[in-house]
Amino acid sequence: MTYYFSTKLTGVTFEDAITRTTEALQQEGLGIISQIDLQETLRKKLGVEFRRYVILGACNPTLAHEALQLEDKVGTMLPCNVIVQEIADGVEVAAVNPVASMLAIPNNELGEKAAAVGDKLRSAIERLSQ
């Protein structure tokens, strides 16, 4: 089992990739609750240059609430991270596979919630490939 789902976009700007990713996630019922510009953060904190790299924190409030009722510490793994990064020949979008990350928690019901979120993330990534 892989710990992420990904696709490569060509012929789009970085900003357009973020917009398209946000829209694809919204179509799956996932909203963006955080956005981290890693390039800017590394420049400010370390004085180093890094490629364009943004981390989007995606969340489905209903599923997050249900998961938190099953395991109160599962919030340490929320939200689901989706990255948008420049690569040599385009832009890559990758999302965490929540099933892989939840393997550390022995709770079958939580695994079912993770699978539901994983299906949504995978569908959003596949939508970007079309």
N, C-alpha and C positions, 0 to 999 in steps of 0.2 A: 504494500500500500504506500502510495506516495503521499507526502505531507503537504502537497499543494496541487492546484490546477492552474494551468497557464495557457496563454496564447500570445502570438506575436502579431502586432498591427504594423502594416506598412502603408506609406502614403498618407499618414495623418500626422498632425502636429501633436506635440506633447499635451498641450492644453485640450485639444480635441479628444485625445485618448482619455483624459480624466473625465471630460464631460460624457463621453460615450460609456465609460465604465460606470459612472454614477447613474446614468439612465438605465443601463442594463441591470444594475443591482436593484434600482427602484421597481423595475418591472417584475422582479422576483420578491418584492415585499421587504427589501432591505434598504434602510436609510443610512446615510453617512452621518455619524455622530462625532467624528474627529478626523482631522487631516493634518499630517505632519510632513513638512517639507524637509526631508533629510539633507538635501544639498545645502539649504540655507542654514540648518542647524549645525552641520559639520563645519561650515565656513565660520559661523559666529563662535562656536565653542572651541574648535580646534585650529582654526585658521587654515584648513585644508580644502582643496578643491575636490569635488566629487560630481559624478554625473547627475542629471536630473532624476530624482527618486522621491516619490511621494507615497506615503502610507495612508490609506483610507481605512478608517475604522467603521466597518459595516455592522448593522444590527437590525434584527427583527424583534421589536419590543415584546411581542407576545411570546415568541420562543425563548427569548432571554429570561422573561419573567418565569416561565414554566421551568426552565433549567435551574434558576436560582431557588425555586421552591424544592427542587430535588436535591440540590447540593449548594449550600450557602457560600462555599468558597469558589464555586465555578466562575465567579466574577473575575478571578485572577486571569481567566482565559478569554474574557470578553473585552472589547468587541472582536469580531473576526477581522483580521487584517487582510487587506487587499493592497498589493503594491502596483504602482505604475512607474516603470523605469525606462530610461533611454538605453538602447542597446545599439550596437554598431549599424544594424540595418533596419532600424525602426523603433518601436516601443513595445515593451513586454508588459503584459498585465498578468499578475498571478495572485491567487487567493489561497489562503490556508485551507487545508482539508480538516474540518473540525473533528471528523471521526478519528483521524490520526492523533490529534492533540488530546482527545478525551480518553484515549486508551489507558492513560495513567489513573483514571478514576473508575473503580470497579462498581459501576451502576448501570444496569442494562437500560433502564428508562432514560437515563441521560444520553446513552449511546443512541437511542432512537431519536431524541431531539437533535443530536449532533448530525445524524444522518439526514434529517429533514433540512437542516441548514446547509449541509454539504450539497444536497441536491439543488438548492437554490443558488449557491455560489457556482457550482459546476454549470448550471444552465445559463447564468449570467456570462460566464467566461465563454461558453460555446456560442452564445448570441453575438459576442464581439467578433468571433471568427467568421461569421457569415457576411 
